[in-house]
Each structure stands twice: as C-alpha cells, then as structure tokens.
C-alpha cells in the first residue's frame, strides 16, 4: 500500500523538531502537526525561560556579593518587570529564528497547525477533517505539570512552570510545593531577586534522585541565599486568609502553616496523552506515558513515541535523542535502541550534574567492589580564583569501571559530558588519567581524581621501579 507521507510527527517541541530535521536530511516526506506554539515546553515554559531567569538572578547575586572578588558590593533595587520582559524577549528571538516553523518548511517539511488524533496504525486526523496517511507515526507530545489533589488548592489558585513565566513581575513572596529540580531552581532564582521564598518538600531531602552528600552542600547554599527549605511536610489543605495563600500541613508529626502571596506547584509532570485517540486504537499506555520497547515502538509497531510522552526521562536532551533514534529505527536497517546513558543537571548555582548510579545505588546493585572517589572544589585552583569552592566531584566505580559521576560546581552541566562518555563506554578512571586536561579549569578536577587512581595503581607496582643503590 502506498502512503502519502513517510512520517507524521505529532508535536513540535524539542523531540518533534529534532526528529523532523533529522528525517528531512534523509529525503523523506514528512508532516509535523502542532496544536500550540512551535518550540514546546522547552521554549515557552521550561528550559529557556527558567535559565534566563536564573541568569538574571545570578547577576543580582554577584552584584550584591562583589566583595568576594575584591569589589564594592552593589545593592541596586530589583525591578522584576524588567527581568520578565527580558525572558519574553529571549523567547521571541528563538521563536523567530531556530524554532520558526518557516525554517522547517524551508527544509521541505509540511508543518500543520491543529489538533492531531491517531485514527489508525498509519493514519493521523487533524481537527477531525484532514486525514494524513503515513508509513510511520512519531508521538512527541511532551508532558504537563502534575496537579496534586490537595483540598482547597484549585480554588485558591496556584502557579506552575506553565504559568509562572506569563506573569508581568514576581510576587513579593511565594511558597513552592515540591523539592525537585524545577522547584529548587526557581526557588533560588526568586530568592536572589528579593522574593521571600519557601520550599515545602514531602521527602526528607530536596533532589532525592541525586548524590546525597552533594545535595546536602547545595541545601546549605540555598539556605544561605535565603530559601526557607522545609522537608518532611505532609500537606493537608490550602486556604486564602486576608489575601494570602496558606498551606496547612504536618511536619515531622507537628502541625504547621506556611503563607505567601503566591503558590507554585512543582511536583512532577504527567505525559500529554489526552485526546490523542490512543486508547481507542489499542496503544498501551501507563502512568508514565506510552509504553514503548527498547526501540521506541509502541504496542503498534508503526507508532513510535519519544520524550516526555514515553516516560523514560523528562529532559529536553533525552527527547531529542529518543526521537532521532526512533527515526533511525523506522527507516534504516537494524535496530535503533534508546537505552543509552542519560546525564542530567539541576541548574542552581552551583549546578548539580548527575550521570549513572549514586554511590548507594552502586552498592545495592554490585555489592562488593564499589569505590567512591571525591575531590572537593577547595582543592581546585580554578574554583579558588572564582571564589566558588563549595562543591565537589564524586566518581563512583564498580570493579574499577566508572558507573556513576556527580558534580556540584559552577559549570557542572558542562563538565558532566566527559564522565557520561566514560560511563557509556564502561571506562576506568585510569583511562581518564591518560587524557590531558587544560589547566586551570574546573574539569582539571576530573583529571585530578583520575590521576589519584592511577597513582594508587602505580604504587602497587612500585617494586618494579629501579632505585639508586
């Protein structure tokens, strides 16, 4: 049977755009269907606006703490309307260039605006009227913020990552429900911009998926920045009292209440599956999204899913990777597996980057033979020159091979890739010791950790060394 399209992509966010651009290089006939704005969560509600906000907040922090660099501190008033205007300007610039649908049309990709429903194994219907006949379908619809069922929350009103950047300015005070990366990043940014900020976390610590010893250091940094972090909080309900929103709950067995001008909910994300027609078609789904195999295929082989809607990792870079692998699997011989190592980073200041296993996870998985090597940034010459010595590099090995790495440093997100490659390639620390690192950089610290491992190995063989009689 002949098909009009080789590939129809549903969703023009990070995954959909990357897949479309890759597929266009293969000479395929492609259509992309988007019901909202091109760019998806990353451009409009996620990575771009949050990092723009963090950059402004860091600039304000550096001015106030300039005495660390031998300069006079500047305590200029902060007008957050200008900060939010800058965020929108950056978004508009990206939307008009790299994420402009016209750019994709110039590649020969048909961009269709409308609501897509998957109406067959090889068919997508747009706005109930236009049917697209295709060999393969790739779902890249992303996710949306989860909304917990807390009594009084909805009538009280609250912000999420989808709405906080539509504000004209920051509120005077804010309570954040959640202690994951989104809440923690925004909490530090708000606090540095002069907003009274409280974080309510259900777990015993913020960022529970990251290396605990580095999280503890970051926790102290956030508190010094003015963030009021409250862990072990069980939220009961939300009320509005005298114009302020009040979160009621229990903390470590005691009643508590936390009030602010605004609430922000950041308790995770749920896959955007609604109105796609998957249930009627028999495509299996679960709480994390479309159920896919290690090639990215759903329970119907011609339908793939990538990114947040497939539920492996909720990261922009993971979405792009999975989408490209899905296209590769559909159109090239062999199989395009999506089981590679995925690093991530929480973009606080300092940044907290993660790849592979934590030390506890490695011990639970491997038992004996697990090693943990750490270098505090206090021993990094570059960190000293930048007055940024709070942090560390932690590398986890099992049977001498690197299985995890964790960095708390000003540019941890840039540094983690070398270690991600090491985990992916099952390298040893002694392999990294053979790589010359530029001095003075923060990445020199990775070389220092590797060198110590090499020195230890050399010490075991010192009986071979020729010595002066």
N, C-alpha and C positions, 0 to 999 in steps of 0.2 A: 504493500500500500504506500502510495506517495504521500508525503506530508508537505504542507506549505512552509513550515519552519523546521529547522533542525533543533532549536532550543528556545523555549519560552521561560523566562526568568520572572518570578513573582516577587517583587520587592526591589527597590533601587537604593538600598542602603549600602553599607560597606561590602557585604558579601556579594550582593547583586551587581554592583558596579564593577568590582574586581573580576567577577566571572564573565560579565559581558565584554569587558575589554580584552580578556584572555581569549574568549571564544571568537571575537572579531578577528584576531590575528590568524585564526585557523580557516578563515574564509567561510564561516558558517552563516546561515541565515537565522538571525536572532531577533526576538522581540522581548522587551522588558516592560512589565506592567507595574505601575506605581500609583497608589491611590492618594498619596500625600505629596510631600516635597522630596525631591531627589536629595540624597545625602543621608537620609535616615537618622537614627538616634545619634550616631557619632557626630554629625554636623550640627544638629539642631538642639539636642538635649543631653549629649554625653561628652565625649572626649574633647571636642573643640571648645565649647563654652566653658566647661569646667577648668580646662587647662589655661584658658585666657583669664578666668577669674583667679586662679592660683598665681599666675604671673603678676597680676596687679597686687594681690595680697603680699606676695614676696617682696615686691618693690617697696611697699609701705613698711614692711618689717625691716628691710635693710636700712631704710632711711632712719627709722627710729633707733636702730641698734648700730649705727655707724661708728660708734666709739670702739667697736670690736676691731675696726680697721684703722684706728688712729685718727678718725674724723669726728667732727662735731655732729651729734645726732640732730635730726630734723623732725620736729613734731608737727608737721603740717596737717591741717584739718582734712578729712577724707570725705569727698562727695561721691557717694556710691552711684549716683545717677550717671556720672561720667564713666565709671567702671562698667556699668551695664551697657552704656552706649558703645563703649569700645568692644565689648563682646559681640554685640549685634553687627558692628562694622566688620569684624573679622569673619563672622558667619556669612555675611553678604558677599564679601570678597571671594570666599571659597565657593559659594554657590554660583557666582558669576564666572568662575574660571574652571577649576578642576572638576567640580561636581555639576557643571552646567549640562542639562540634557542635550543642548545643541552640540556639545563636544562629542557625545556618544552617537548622535545622529550622523555626525561627520565621519564616524568610523563605519557607517553602514548599518548601525543598529536601529531598529524601529522602537521608539520609545512611545508607549501608550499610556495615557492618563486614564485611570478608572479603577474600579474595584474588581479584582480577579477572583473567580471561583473555579476550582479544579473540577470539571464536569466529566472527565474521563481520563483513562490512563495516558491518552495522547491529546487531551483537549482542555483548553482553558477558555472560560467565557468571561468577557469583560462587560460590566454594567448590564448584565442579563441580555445583551443584544448581539455582541460581536464574539464569534467563536474563532479561536486560534487553534489550528490543527498542527501538531508538532510531534517530532520523534521523542524528545525528552522534555521534562519539566523540572526546573530547579526552584525550590521554595527558599526564599531569603527574606522572610517577613519580619525577622527580628523578635523583639520582646517588648514588654511594657512594665512599668513599675508595679510590684505587688502591693495590694492594699489590704492590710490586715483587718480582720473583723473585730475591731475594738469598739465597744459601745460608746456612742457619742462622738466618734472621730469624724464621720462623714458630715453630720450637721454642724460641727464646729468649724469645719473647713481645714484643709491642710495643703501643703505644697509637696511636690515630688520632683524628681530630676526633670520631668517633662514640663513642669510649670514654673520652676524657680527662675529660669532664665527669661521668662516673659515679664518679670517684674520691671518696674522702672527704676527701683532702687532697693537696697537691702532693708529689711526691717531692723528696728532698734534692738530686738532680742529674738532668739529663736531656740526652740527645743527640737533636737533631731532624734527620731525614733529609729534605732538601728546602729550597729557598730561595725559595719563592713566598709569596704573601700570608698563607696560613694559618700556615706555619712562622714567618714573620717576626713576625707579630702575637703569636703565643703565646710566642715566644722572648723578646720584650721584656717581656711580662707576667710570665712565670716569673722572669726575672732580677730584675725590680723587686720581686718578692715574696721574694727571697732564695734562689732556686733556682740552683745552678750550671748554666749553660745553654750548650750548644754547638750551632751550626748547621753541618751539612755540606751543601754545595751543589755539585752536579755542574758547573754552569756557572761562567763566570769572574766572575759577579756575582750578587748576590741580585736578585730582582724584575727579570728581564731584559726584561719587556714594557714597563717604564716608562722615562721620560726619564732617560738615564744620568747626567747631571750632578746631578739631584736625588737619584737613588739613591745616588750617592757621598756626598752630605751626610748622608742618612739612615743609611748604613752607619757613618759615623763616630759618629753619635749612639747607635746601638745598641751599638757597641763601648764607648762611654763608660758606657753603662748596665750594662756587664758581660757582654754577649753575646759569646761567642767564635765569630766567623764564620770558617769555613774554606771557601774556594772551590776550584774545580778538583779536587774529590775524586771519585775513582772507587772506589766501594765494592766490595770483593771478597766479604766474608762477615761474619757476626756470630757471636760466641761468648759463653758465660757463664763468667766466671772469678772465683772467690771471691765469688760472689753479685752481681757487677756485670756488666752487659751491655757487650760490647766490639765496636765496629765497626772492622773491619780494611779497609784500602784503600791507595790510592796517591794522593798529592797532588803534582801537577807533577813526576811521574816518581819520587818518593820514597815509600817505604813509610811508613805511619802507622797509628796506632791511637787510638781515642777511646772512653773508657769512662764509664759513668754508672749510676745506679741504675735508670733507665728510658729507653726509647727511644720516640720519637714519629715516625711516618711521615706525611709530608705532601708527596707527590709528584704531586698532581693528583687528579682524580676521573674515574670511569667512569660512563657512563649506566646507569640501572637498567632494563635490558631483560629480565632473566631471568624466565622463566615467564609472560610476557605473551601468548605464542602468536603473536607477530608473524611469525616465520619460516614457520610452517605456513600462515599466511594469505597470505603473499606480500608483506608490508610490507617495503620495502627498509630496511636498516639498515647502519651503518658503525661505525668505531671511535669516532666522536663521538656516535653515537646514531641516532635515527630520521632518515632522510633526508627533509627537507621542502623545499617550494618557497618562494618569497618571500611566500606567503600563509599558511604554516604547515601546509600539507596534506602528508600522506604520499603514497606512490605509490597509495594508495586514497583517492579524493577525499573520502569521508565520514569519514575518520580523520585528525585533526589531532594535532600534538604541540607542546608548548611547554616552555620552560625547559631545565633541565639535560639532560633525556632527548632533546632535539632538538639539543643540542650547539653552539648559536650562542655563547652566553655563559653562564658558570656563576655567575650572580648572582641573588639574590632579586628585585631590581627588574626585571631582564630577564625573569625567568619570569612575573611578574605582567603586564608589558606584552605579552609574546607571547601569553599566554593570553587576555587581553581582545581582542587583535587577531584571534585565531582565532575567537572567538565572534562578533565583528563581521563577519568574512568569511563565516561559515556562515549567519548569519541576516539580514543586511542586504544590500540591493542593492550592486553594485560589488565592489571587492576591498579586503581589509584587509591591506595589506602590513606585513611585520615587518622592514623594513630601515632603521629609524631609527638615529640615533647613540646609542650606549650609553656613558655615563660609568661609571667605577668608582673605588673608593677603597680603599687599604690603611690600616687604622685603627691604625697605630702612633702614637706621639707624638713628633714631629709627624706628622699624617696626610699621605699621599701620594695625590693625586687625579689622574685621567687622563681625557681625552676626546680622541678623534680621533687624529691622527698624531703621532709623535715627530718631532723635527727631522730625524733620519736618514731616517725613512720618507718624510717630505715631499720631501726632496731626491732620494731614489731614484724617487719617483713623478712629481714635477713637473719635476725638473731645475733650470732657471733660475727666478728669480723667487720664491725661498723666503726669507722673512725670519724671524728669531728675535728676539723682544724679551723681556728679563728684568728683573725688579725684585727685588732681594734684600730680605728682610724687615728687614734692618738699616736700610732707608730707610722702614719703616712705623712711624709713631708709635704705633699700637696695639700692634704687636709689641714695641716698646721698653718700653711701660708694663707689659707682661706678661712681660718677660724671656724672650721667645720669638723671638729674632731669627735663629735658624738655620732657614733655609728660603728659598724664592723662588717667584715666579710667572713661568712661562715660557709665552709665547704664540707659536705658530707660524703664519705666514701664507704663502699662495701666491697670487701675483698680487693681493696686498693683502687677500685674503679669509682669514678665520680657519679653519684646517684642523685645528688641534690646540691643546690647552692642558694645562698640567701645573702642579700647585700642591703645594708642600711647606710646610705651615703647620698650626697647631694645629686649625683647623676647615676644612681643605681640602675635606672631603666636603660641607660646607655651601656653600662658595664656588664649587664647580665648575659648579653648575647654570646660572648666568648664561652661562658660557663654552660649556657644552653647547648651550644655545639658540643661541648665536652660530654655532657650527659647523653645527648643524642648519639654520639659516636662511641659511647662507652670508653672514654679515655681515662687515663690515670693522671694523677697530679704530676707525676714525673714527666708525662708528655707535655704538660703546660710549662714545666720548668725549662724545657728546651726552646720555648718561644721568648724572644727578647721583647720586653715591654718598654715603651717610651717612658723616660723619666724627665720631669716629675709629673706623673698623672695619678689619679686615683686608681686606675687599673694596674699601676705598678704593684699595688697591694695584692692583686691576684697572683702576680709573679712572685711576690714575697712568700705567700702561702705555699705555692708550688715549690719554690726553692728550698723551703724548710723541709718539705717532704723528701726532696732529692738529697739534701744534706744528711737527713736521717738514714736514707738508704746507703749513701756513701760511707757513713760511719760504720755500718755493719760489715763493710768490705775493707776497712782500713788496714787489716792485716796484710793486704796485698801491696800497700804503699811502701815504696823504698825510702828508707830514712838514713840520715847521716849516722855513721857508726859511732 
